[in-house]
Each structure stands twice: as structure tokens, then as C-alpha cells.
């Protein structure tokens, strides 16, 4: 184990971080995406320092293969853009760079300062950047060339103790960004790490802050949840901490009124997780199928509807409207929600296509009333 030092205002050395070597962290280079390594190498060759950061480092320490590899560097977004032609700068508040490799996207960010708080966009140093990270298990930096993990916040210790601990002060972390509450329960479900009582209590008291979050961000978070393979556990924890009423208020209201619906809803999410375990690349509409199935099932007597209207497009139109309201504030792509609704209706014995807008020709029977 090595120690990283910096100098205080008097020039005296101050311990800043612990550095774990290969023999200590056990990360296997073979689990790192070659294109991520290419980005790091290009940045290094251009005179910049860069590291894999966040959840990817956590997963590597847990001997898992990360889904995404986020990279942080001291190069500015404009400089990163010049180094990589296959990239573009995104974001208004947070200026990041996405580097593209066929069907893969790597997010490259610049070290941020804490001068404007944990959600500021001023550039800074690694020593400052770490203080903006949400939880200790996501605040680790990995250099694949030295094979060192740099740990400012005892994140490695917390991973080994299976605990989620905030880096930012507890009275500020959720006020500055309420979405961090959702991430806390996601990390807990995905890693098996527990939420300390104090953190769980703070989430319960702060859940109302999610009411100010934009529908687009909530949509993004919910789509990540249903695509995570851990939706059953995440939604269960979200219900326990009063978060789910802000992600899916209609579903939560029905659960509060009818515990049997909650059981069915969660069982459908468990089936979704099993489906993703077999095929992680299923389309969004297939995931939405499990989110809306129980709601549609209880809308009416579908056997009777199938007998009366075996191909009635009006049923689809009415179901579409009900489901669109049911999933709010989530706003998924329309074609994906349409796919999910049609698949549920097929399962329930209703075979129909979504209504098509077409201009009807007027007939004489439509124009002239039938008189005798």
C-alpha cells in the first residue's frame, strides 16, 4: 500500500489518498474494454493524466465486468474533442465529451472543482473532483498503466465492508441533487451493499425533493432501473424509502390501496430480471411490457372483450391512453410503449393493430340520412 501526499499552506506534506497496488486490489486488466484503454493511452500520449473512475472501478474490484467505463482527465472538453475526432461535446450544465466506437459510447469528463458545490461545472483537480462524487464506493480512480487504485475516501474499505457511505455531507448531498437518492438504492441492490440507518432515514425525509426533478431525468433513471437486471430489488427498496411514488405515482397509489397489486407488480419485475439475465439486449418495449402488464390486466374483463371485440382498434386506443397516464412522469419513446401495449394485449387474447389515421371517403349513406 502506497500513500499519496500533497502540501498544506505551510508546505508540509499531508496525506491525501491511499494507493492500492495490483496485488491488493486484484483488478484484472482483461476485464477492461480495449477501446477504453485506447482513450486513456491517447490522453496520456497527449500529455494529460486520465483514469477510469466510478462504478467501473467498483465493479472491477468486485471481480465483475463493468457495463460502462467512465473516464476522467485533466484535459478540457475542447482539448479532448481535438484529440478524438470520433467525439462530441454534450451537456449544458456539465460539459462532457462522448467518444464513439461503433455501438459503444465512452463518457470522458474533466476534473471538477468544488468552488460551486458538488454540482458545479468549474474545472479543478483530482483532489477536488473526488469531493464531488456521491458515494465512497464510486469515488475511486484506476490507472491501468501503473495498475494503481487511488482512494481518497476509504472506498475500497467500504466495498469490502459492503456499506454505502456518502462522500458529500449528509445535509447537502440530496439537496444539491435529489437523484442521488435513487442512485443510492440502485447501488445497494446491484452490489449487495447495505444502506446505513442514518442514510436510509435521510432518504425517507428527503424523498419529497424528487418532485422538483424533471420528467426527462426521472425517465432516464427509471429506464436504467428496468434495464438493470435488479428491478425487483430496486423498486422494493424505492417503495420502502418512499421514492417510488415520485417515479411511478399511479402504480404506487394502487399498491397503497391494494397490497395484492404490489405483490403482482413486483413479481412481474422479477420476471423482467430473469428475462434480462437471459438476454441483456432486449428492446425497451419488452421491458415496459413487464411494467404495465398487471395494470392492463386489471383494466377490464379481457375474455369478454375478446369475445365482443376480437379486433376492435378502439380497445387499443383506450388502453394506450390509460397506460400513457399510468407511466407518468415517465415519458418513454412512443413506439416502445406502443410495442409494450400491443404485446400485453396479445397475451390477453386481444389481436389488434394500433389505430391508423386515414382519410375516409364520404359515402351517400353518410351524407344522406335514411328516410322512409
PyMOL commands that set and color helices and strands:
alter all, ss='L'
color gray80, all
select helices_A, chain A and resi 22-25+29-31+34-45+55-61+77-83+126-132+136-138+155-161+173-176+179-191+197-212+215-226+231-240+244-247+249-257+259-278+284-297+302-308+313-327+334-347+364-367
alter helices_A, ss='H'
color red, helices_A
select strands_A, chain A and resi 2-7+13-20+50-53+70-73+87-90+96-101+104-110+140-143+148-151+163-164+194-195
alter strands_A, ss='S'
color yellow, strands_A
deselect
rebuild
show_as cartoon
